[in-house]
C-alpha cells in the first residue's frame, strides 16, 4: 500500500492532522491506531449511566484559533466552567494556587512562608540549575518545603533537584513577591494560572471531542499496531500490511517510536527519555457532594496526589443524586482491596467522602504514559532525535510525539499546522 502521508496514532494530534487534511480536500493519507477506538487518552467510558474520562481531561483554550476549532467541533455541546481547586495539607484547606493563598495556612506555616518570601526578595541569584532552585528563587524555602517539594515529588516520582525547570512556564503560577506577601493577610482579588476557567463537553465526556474529530475522517485504520519503521526506505509495518509513505507524522510516544526504527542511534536516545505512569481509581457514591473541580494532596501519608470530581465537570456525567470521582496515584500503586481501603480511609479523613457514603461501584485505570520527565537528559535527546527525524521526512507532534508537558489545545493546533505544511 502506498500513501502520501502516514499518520501514527489517533490521539488528538493525529486526529486533528487527518481532520484538517480532509477539510483541505487531501485524502491521500492513512491514520493508524493500535486501539479499537480513536482518541488516545482523550476517550470516555460510560458505566451504570456515569461518564468517566481517563483521569481529568479538561480543555484550556487560550487562543482564538483554538476556541474557533473546538467550538466548531462541539457547537452547543460545550460548557465553560470556573475552576474550584484546593490544596489539602495537614489541617489546612488552601485555595489553588498555594503560593497566592497563604492566608489559609495556620499561623506557624504562614510565618515560614512569609520568612521565605522575605529572604527571596533580598537575594540576587544566578539562573536556576534545576526545579528545586527555581522554586526556592521564585517562592522561598517555606512554600517549597510545605507544598512544592512534597507535591512534585509525588507527581513526578523524583526529587525536584533531579528535574530541570524548562517545563514550568505556563503550568506553575508565579505571583510577584509582593502579591505572595499580601496573600499571607488577605485572599487575592484575581485568578492565577492557565486553568482559572476551562471548557468541557456538556455530554459525552472529553471523548466527545475525539469523536467529533474522527467523524469526517475517511482513512482511519483501528486495531492496527505499528511494529516496524524503515526510515531509509520509507516503509512501515502497520498491522498485517506494509505501507510505503512519502511523509510520516508520528504522534506515538517518542521513545517507543525511536525503538521501532531498530537503529542503534535512536535506541540510545530513547533510553535517555523517562516518563511517569499513573494509576487511577474511579468510584461513584449515592450522594450529591458539594461541587469542586480537583484537590491536590502533598502530604506523604495520603497515597494519592490529586482527586477530581468527574461529575462536577458536567451534570450529564452522572445521574442526579450521584457523585463520581477519580483518584490519581503513582503508576506502581497496587490495584488491590487493601489499597482501596487505604484510599477510602484517607478520603474520609480529608472530608472528601463520608463513612456512611453508599459506594455504587468502583474500577481502576492504568495510564502507561502520563508525563514526560524533564530531567537533565531530555532536552538534548529530544532535540537530536527530532532534528534527524525531520531530515528523513518524519514530523513528530503532540504531547508524546515531541515528548513535552503540554495541553489539548496545543495538540489540536499542531494537527492544523501539520496539515497546512503537508498540503
DATA-V447476 format. One line per field, one symbol per residue. phi: phi as a letter, one per 20 degrees, with the letter a starting at -180 (. if undefined). psi: psi as a letter, one per 30 degrees, with the letter a starting at -180 (. if undefined). burial: # if it has 24 or more other ideal C-beta (glycine too) atoms within 12 Angstrom, else .. A space follows every 10 residues. Layout:
BEGIN
phi->???
psi->???
burial->???
END
This chain:
BEGIN
phi->.ccfcdddnd ffffffffgf fgfemddebb ddbfeebfpm eecccdclnd eceemfcced dccgffffff fffdlfebdd cefcccddcl eecdfeegfd cfgeefgfff fgfffffffg feedcfgfeb fffffffecn fffffecgff fffffembfg fededfdfie ddfcffgfff ffffdbffec ednfdgcbdb gfbnmfffff ffffgefecd delcfedbcd ffdlccedmd cedececcdd cfggfffgff fmeffffffg feedbedcdc ddbcceaeef fbebcecfff fefedbcceg fefbgffbfg ncdccccecg feffecffff ffffffffge mfcdgefeee abadccdfdd cfeedfeggf ffffffffff femddebnge fdlcebcfgf ffffffffff fff
psi->kklekkkjjh aeeeeeeeef eefggjgilk jkkflfklfb fhllkkkhgk kkliajjkkj jfleeeeeee eeefbfhkkk kkkiklkjkb gkjkkkkefg hffflleeee eeeeeeeeee ffkjllkkfl eeeeeeeefl eeeeeeeeee efeeefglkf fgllggfedf fjkjlleeee eeffekklfl kllfgekllk kelfaffeee eeefefkfik jlhikkfkkj eeghlkjjbg lkkklekkjk glkeeeeeff fgkeeeeeee ffkllllkkk jklklikjlk kldlkkjfke fkflfkklje ffekfffklk gkkklkkkll fgkkileeee eeeeeeeeef gellffkjje llllkkjejd kkkiaffeee eeeeeeeeee fggkkkllee efiljaleee eefeeeeeee ee.
burial->..######## ########## ##...#..## #####..### #####....# ########## #....#..## ..##..###. #.#.###### .######### #####...## .###.##..# .........# ########## ########## ########.# ########.. #####.#.## #.##...#.. .#####.### #.######## ####..#.## #..#.##.#. #...####.. ..#.#.#### ########## #....#..## .######### #######.#. .########. .######### ########.. .######### #.#......# ..##.##..# .##.....## .######.## #####.###. ##.###..#. .######### ########## #########. .#.
END
